[in-house]
Amino acid sequence: MFSTSTKKSILLALSIALSSGAVQAQSDVEEITINFEGWVGEEEFVCGESYDGVGLAQSNITPTDFRFYISDVTLVDIDGNAVPLELEQDGKWQHQNVALLDFEDGTSTCDNGTEETRTMIMGTVPEGDYESLQFTLGVPQKLNHDDASIAPSPLNLTSMWWNWQGGYKFLRVDLETEKAIANVGETNPSQSIHHGNKGEDDAHGTHGQNTDSKHQGHQNASSNTYLIHLGSTGCSDSAQSNLFGCNNPNRVNVTLEDFDAEKNVVIADLAELLSQSDLSTNQANTPNGCMSSPEDGDCLPILQNLNLSGDNTSEGEQNFFFVQ
């Protein structure tokens, strides 16, 4: 048997070893902040500002909203290992593996939005040499079909939600064009185009259920309004969110090479997203812009620039997010 003094020595050594291990474990983890910026071509996004030369018709646009969700953020090290970023659970901007980026500030033309902005994501990864960034534009399937009126922040913004079946708007871009948008193609007078109500959001508070139809936009929208609301479409009806299936998930997988979180910024460029779109026209009998319907011709160039065209098996590249 060990003597009392020997036992004390063993316990002290064990305590020091455990303490040293905890310190070592802590030192093996580093905090990471990834910064984002919203741009329109060569200019930074600002509420109330107008931008020339956008799209095929070189339109003048004034953005009125610019927000999106990203998820499954991963850093890739020099050996090609993908390491998930464990998001800080701040109870406001980040929940589980989802984060909200919000460039509008509720002022001027962005009065449909919120006062607070968010241009970064924060989390931790094991220490290492990382050389690229991966993430998904969109809300994961297991969270996408919850009720936004009772969901935790930042999934409680009903302005970023269609309904329980369709789920969230992964990307919301609203804008006004200087010139009226002309409907093209065969027009059915009995089939009107509706868009949702333009109301206010209580930032990260409790919201009532959004009763707008999935494929509706803003009912009071003028002919100058152009909306891009990206989300899942063709979703099956189920009482359980984990059983939902959608014909068009429309989640965008993004890989950005040569990315260093300490030096680089992720740019989301609306001009690039709209580079192949004609903002002077809109397919008749459809909402102005794109509500993610594969049957809407106005969606095709946008989906192509997000690498979501066709059967979603394209090996092309997205043209929305860039490293600077």
C-alpha positions as CSV (number, residue, x, y, z in Angstrom):
1,M,0.0,0.0,0.0
2,F,1.1,3.6,-0.7
3,S,1.9,5.9,2.2
4,T,-0.1,9.0,2.8
5,S,2.6,11.2,1.5
6,T,3.0,9.0,-1.6
7,K,-0.7,9.2,-2.3
8,K,-0.6,13.0,-2.0
9,S,2.3,13.1,-4.5
10,I,0.4,10.9,-6.9
11,L,-2.7,13.0,-6.7
12,L,-0.7,16.2,-7.1
13,A,1.0,14.8,-10.2
14,L,-2.3,13.6,-11.7
15,S,-3.9,17.0,-11.0
16,I,-1.0,18.8,-12.7
17,A,-1.2,16.4,-15.7
18,L,-4.9,16.9,-16.1
19,S,-4.5,20.7,-15.8
20,S,-1.7,20.7,-18.4
21,G,-3.9,18.6,-20.7
22,A,-6.7,21.1,-20.4
23,V,-4.4,24.0,-21.2
24,Q,-3.0,22.1,-24.1
25,A,-6.5,21.3,-25.4
26,Q,-7.5,25.0,-25.1
27,S,-4.3,26.1,-26.9
28,D,-5.1,23.7,-29.8
29,V,-8.3,25.6,-30.6
30,E,-8.3,29.0,-32.4
31,E,-11.0,31.6,-32.8
32,I,-11.9,32.5,-36.3
33,T,-13.8,35.5,-37.7
34,I,-14.8,35.4,-41.4
35,N,-15.8,38.8,-42.7
36,F,-18.3,39.4,-45.5
37,E,-19.1,42.5,-47.6
38,G,-22.0,43.2,-50.0
39,W,-21.0,44.8,-53.3
40,V,-22.7,45.9,-56.5
41,G,-19.9,45.7,-59.1
42,E,-17.1,48.1,-58.0
43,E,-19.2,49.7,-55.3
44,E,-20.1,48.6,-51.8
45,F,-23.8,48.0,-51.1
46,V,-25.4,50.9,-49.2
47,C,-29.1,51.3,-48.6
48,G,-30.6,54.2,-50.7
49,E,-27.7,54.2,-53.2
50,S,-28.3,53.6,-56.9
51,Y,-26.0,51.6,-59.2
52,D,-25.6,51.9,-63.0
53,G,-24.9,49.3,-65.6
54,V,-26.3,46.2,-64.0
55,G,-27.4,43.2,-66.1
56,L,-27.7,42.7,-69.9
57,A,-29.8,45.9,-70.2
58,Q,-27.3,48.0,-68.2
59,S,-30.0,48.9,-65.8
60,N,-29.9,51.5,-63.0
61,I,-30.9,49.7,-59.8
62,T,-31.6,50.7,-56.2
63,P,-31.4,47.7,-53.8
64,T,-33.9,47.7,-51.0
65,D,-32.9,44.5,-49.2
66,F,-29.8,42.2,-49.1
67,R,-29.7,39.2,-46.6
68,F,-28.8,35.6,-46.7
69,Y,-28.3,32.5,-44.6
70,I,-25.1,30.3,-44.8
71,S,-24.5,27.0,-43.1
72,D,-21.9,24.2,-42.8
73,V,-18.9,26.5,-42.8
74,T,-15.7,24.6,-43.3
75,L,-12.0,25.4,-43.5
76,V,-9.8,23.2,-45.6
77,D,-6.1,22.8,-44.5
78,I,-3.0,22.4,-46.7
79,D,-3.4,18.6,-46.6
80,G,-7.0,18.8,-48.0
81,N,-8.7,18.0,-44.7
82,A,-12.1,19.7,-44.3
83,V,-12.5,21.0,-40.8
84,P,-15.9,22.3,-39.7
85,L,-16.1,25.7,-38.1
86,E,-17.9,25.4,-34.8
87,L,-20.1,28.5,-34.8
88,E,-20.4,30.6,-31.6
89,Q,-23.9,30.1,-30.3
90,D,-24.6,33.8,-29.7
91,G,-28.4,33.4,-29.5
92,K,-28.9,36.1,-32.2
93,W,-27.0,35.7,-35.4
94,Q,-25.9,32.1,-35.3
95,H,-27.8,28.9,-34.4
96,Q,-26.4,25.4,-34.6
97,N,-24.5,25.5,-38.0
98,V,-26.5,28.4,-39.5
99,A,-25.6,32.1,-39.6
100,L,-27.4,35.1,-41.0
101,L,-25.5,37.8,-43.0
102,D,-27.5,41.1,-43.2
103,F,-26.2,44.1,-45.2
104,E,-29.3,46.3,-45.0
105,D,-29.8,48.6,-42.1
106,G,-33.5,49.5,-42.2
107,T,-32.8,53.0,-43.4
108,S,-33.8,54.8,-46.6
109,T,-35.1,52.4,-49.2
110,C,-34.4,49.4,-46.9
111,D,-37.3,50.2,-44.6
112,N,-38.5,46.6,-44.9
113,G,-35.5,45.5,-43.0
114,T,-33.8,45.7,-39.6
115,E,-31.7,48.4,-37.9
116,E,-28.9,46.0,-37.0
117,T,-26.5,44.6,-39.6
118,R,-24.3,41.5,-39.6
119,T,-21.2,41.1,-41.8
120,M,-19.2,38.3,-40.1
121,I,-19.4,34.8,-38.8
122,M,-17.5,33.7,-35.7
123,G,-16.4,30.3,-34.4
124,T,-13.6,28.0,-33.5
125,V,-11.4,25.4,-35.3
126,P,-8.4,23.3,-34.2
127,E,-5.2,25.2,-34.9
128,G,-3.8,24.6,-38.3
129,D,-2.8,25.9,-41.7
130,Y,-5.9,26.5,-43.7
131,E,-6.0,27.6,-47.4
132,S,-9.6,27.5,-48.5
133,L,-13.1,28.1,-47.3
134,Q,-16.3,26.2,-48.0
135,F,-19.9,26.9,-47.0
136,T,-23.5,26.4,-48.2
137,L,-25.8,29.3,-49.1
138,G,-29.0,28.1,-47.5
139,V,-30.6,26.6,-44.4
140,P,-30.1,22.8,-43.8
141,Q,-33.0,20.6,-44.6
142,K,-33.5,19.6,-40.9
143,L,-34.0,23.3,-39.9
144,N,-35.6,24.5,-43.1
145,H,-39.2,23.5,-42.5
146,D,-39.7,24.8,-38.9
147,D,-42.1,27.5,-38.0
148,A,-40.3,30.9,-38.1
149,S,-42.8,32.4,-35.6
150,I,-41.4,30.2,-32.8
151,A,-37.9,29.4,-34.2
152,P,-34.8,30.6,-32.4
153,S,-32.9,33.6,-33.7
154,P,-31.8,34.2,-36.5
155,L,-34.4,31.8,-37.9
156,N,-37.3,33.8,-36.5
157,L,-37.4,36.5,-39.2
158,T,-40.6,35.9,-41.1
159,S,-39.4,38.2,-43.8
160,M,-36.8,35.5,-44.6
161,W,-39.4,32.7,-44.5
162,W,-42.1,31.5,-47.1
163,N,-44.1,29.0,-45.1
164,W,-43.6,25.8,-43.2
165,Q,-43.7,23.7,-46.4
166,G,-41.4,25.8,-48.5
167,G,-39.1,26.9,-45.7
168,Y,-36.8,29.8,-45.6
169,K,-35.6,32.3,-48.2
170,F,-31.9,31.4,-48.3
171,L,-31.2,34.6,-50.2
172,R,-33.3,37.8,-50.3
173,V,-32.4,40.5,-52.7
174,D,-35.0,43.2,-53.4
175,L,-34.4,46.1,-55.7
176,E,-36.1,48.8,-57.7
177,T,-35.2,49.6,-61.3
178,E,-35.1,53.2,-62.7
179,K,-37.2,52.2,-65.7
180,A,-40.5,50.2,-65.6
181,I,-40.1,46.5,-66.2
182,A,-42.0,45.2,-69.2
183,N,-43.8,41.9,-69.2
184,V,-42.8,39.7,-72.2
185,G,-44.5,36.6,-73.6
186,E,-48.2,35.7,-73.6
187,T,-50.2,37.5,-70.9
188,N,-53.2,36.0,-69.3
189,P,-55.4,38.9,-68.0
190,S,-57.1,36.6,-65.4
191,Q,-53.8,35.6,-63.9
192,S,-52.4,38.5,-61.8
193,I,-49.0,38.7,-60.4
194,H,-48.9,39.2,-56.6
195,H,-46.1,40.0,-54.2
196,G,-46.1,39.9,-50.4
197,N,-46.8,42.9,-48.1
198,K,-43.9,45.2,-47.4
199,G,-43.9,45.4,-43.6
200,E,-41.4,45.8,-40.8
201,D,-39.3,43.3,-39.0
202,D,-38.6,43.3,-35.2
203,A,-35.0,42.3,-35.5
204,H,-34.5,38.8,-33.9
205,G,-37.8,39.1,-31.9
206,T,-41.0,37.1,-32.0
207,H,-42.9,37.2,-35.3
208,G,-46.3,36.2,-36.4
209,Q,-46.8,33.5,-39.1
210,N,-46.2,34.7,-42.6
211,T,-49.4,33.9,-44.6
212,D,-48.0,34.9,-48.0
213,S,-48.2,32.1,-50.6
214,K,-44.9,30.5,-51.4
215,H,-44.8,31.9,-54.9
216,Q,-46.1,35.3,-54.0
217,G,-44.0,38.4,-53.6
218,H,-45.1,41.9,-52.7
219,Q,-48.7,42.8,-53.3
220,N,-48.0,46.5,-53.5
221,A,-45.0,46.0,-55.7
222,S,-44.7,48.4,-58.6
223,S,-43.6,47.5,-62.1
224,N,-40.2,48.7,-61.1
225,T,-39.7,46.1,-58.4
226,Y,-37.4,43.2,-59.0
227,L,-37.2,40.4,-56.3
228,I,-34.7,37.5,-55.9
229,H,-35.9,35.1,-53.2
230,L,-33.9,31.9,-53.4
231,G,-35.2,28.9,-51.5
232,S,-36.3,25.3,-51.9
233,T,-39.2,24.5,-54.3
234,G,-41.3,21.5,-55.2
235,C,-41.3,20.4,-51.5
236,S,-43.5,17.5,-50.4
237,D,-46.1,17.9,-47.7
238,S,-45.3,16.4,-44.3
239,A,-46.2,17.1,-40.7
240,Q,-42.6,16.3,-39.7
241,S,-39.8,18.7,-40.9
242,N,-37.3,15.9,-41.0
243,L,-39.4,14.0,-43.6
244,F,-39.6,16.9,-46.1
245,G,-38.2,16.4,-49.5
246,C,-37.9,19.1,-52.2
247,N,-37.5,18.6,-55.9
248,N,-35.3,21.7,-56.1
249,P,-33.3,22.0,-52.8
250,N,-31.5,25.1,-54.3
251,R,-28.7,25.1,-51.7
252,V,-25.5,26.5,-53.2
253,N,-22.2,24.8,-52.3
254,V,-19.4,27.4,-52.3
255,T,-15.7,26.8,-52.4
256,L,-13.3,29.7,-52.2
257,E,-9.6,28.9,-52.8
258,D,-6.7,30.9,-51.4
259,F,-8.6,32.1,-48.4
260,D,-7.0,33.4,-45.2
261,A,-9.4,34.6,-42.6
262,E,-6.9,37.1,-41.2
263,K,-6.3,38.7,-44.5
264,N,-9.3,38.1,-46.8
265,V,-12.9,39.1,-47.0
266,V,-15.8,37.2,-48.7
267,I,-17.5,39.5,-51.3
268,A,-21.1,38.9,-52.3
269,D,-21.5,40.8,-55.6
270,L,-25.1,41.5,-56.8
271,A,-23.8,42.8,-60.1
272,E,-22.2,39.4,-60.8
273,L,-25.3,37.6,-59.7
274,L,-27.4,39.6,-62.2
275,S,-24.8,39.8,-64.9
276,Q,-26.8,37.6,-67.3
277,S,-30.3,38.9,-66.3
278,D,-32.3,41.5,-68.3
279,L,-33.8,43.7,-65.6
280,S,-35.9,45.6,-68.2
281,T,-38.2,42.7,-68.9
282,N,-40.0,40.0,-67.0
283,Q,-41.7,36.8,-68.1
284,A,-45.5,37.3,-68.2
285,N,-47.6,35.7,-65.5
286,T,-44.7,35.4,-63.1
287,P,-43.6,37.6,-60.2
288,N,-41.2,40.3,-61.1
289,G,-37.8,38.8,-60.7
290,C,-37.2,35.2,-59.5
291,M,-39.0,33.3,-56.8
292,S,-36.9,30.2,-57.4
293,S,-39.3,28.5,-59.8
294,P,-37.6,26.4,-62.5
295,E,-40.4,27.3,-64.9
296,D,-39.7,31.0,-64.6
297,G,-37.3,32.1,-67.4
298,D,-36.2,35.0,-65.3
299,C,-34.7,32.5,-62.8
300,L,-32.5,30.7,-65.2
301,P,-29.6,33.2,-65.5
302,I,-29.6,33.7,-61.7
303,L,-29.6,29.9,-61.0
304,Q,-26.8,29.5,-63.6
305,N,-24.7,32.1,-61.8
306,L,-25.3,30.2,-58.6
307,N,-24.4,26.9,-60.3
308,L,-28.0,25.6,-59.8
309,S,-29.1,25.4,-63.4
310,G,-30.5,22.3,-65.1
311,D,-30.6,19.1,-63.0
312,N,-28.3,20.6,-60.3
313,T,-25.5,18.2,-61.3
314,S,-23.4,20.8,-63.2
315,E,-19.7,20.9,-62.4
316,G,-19.5,24.7,-63.2
317,E,-18.8,27.5,-60.8
318,Q,-20.9,29.9,-58.9
319,N,-20.5,33.6,-59.7
320,F,-21.7,35.4,-56.6
321,F,-19.1,34.9,-53.9
322,F,-15.5,36.0,-54.3
323,V,-12.4,36.4,-52.2
324,Q,-10.8,39.8,-51.8
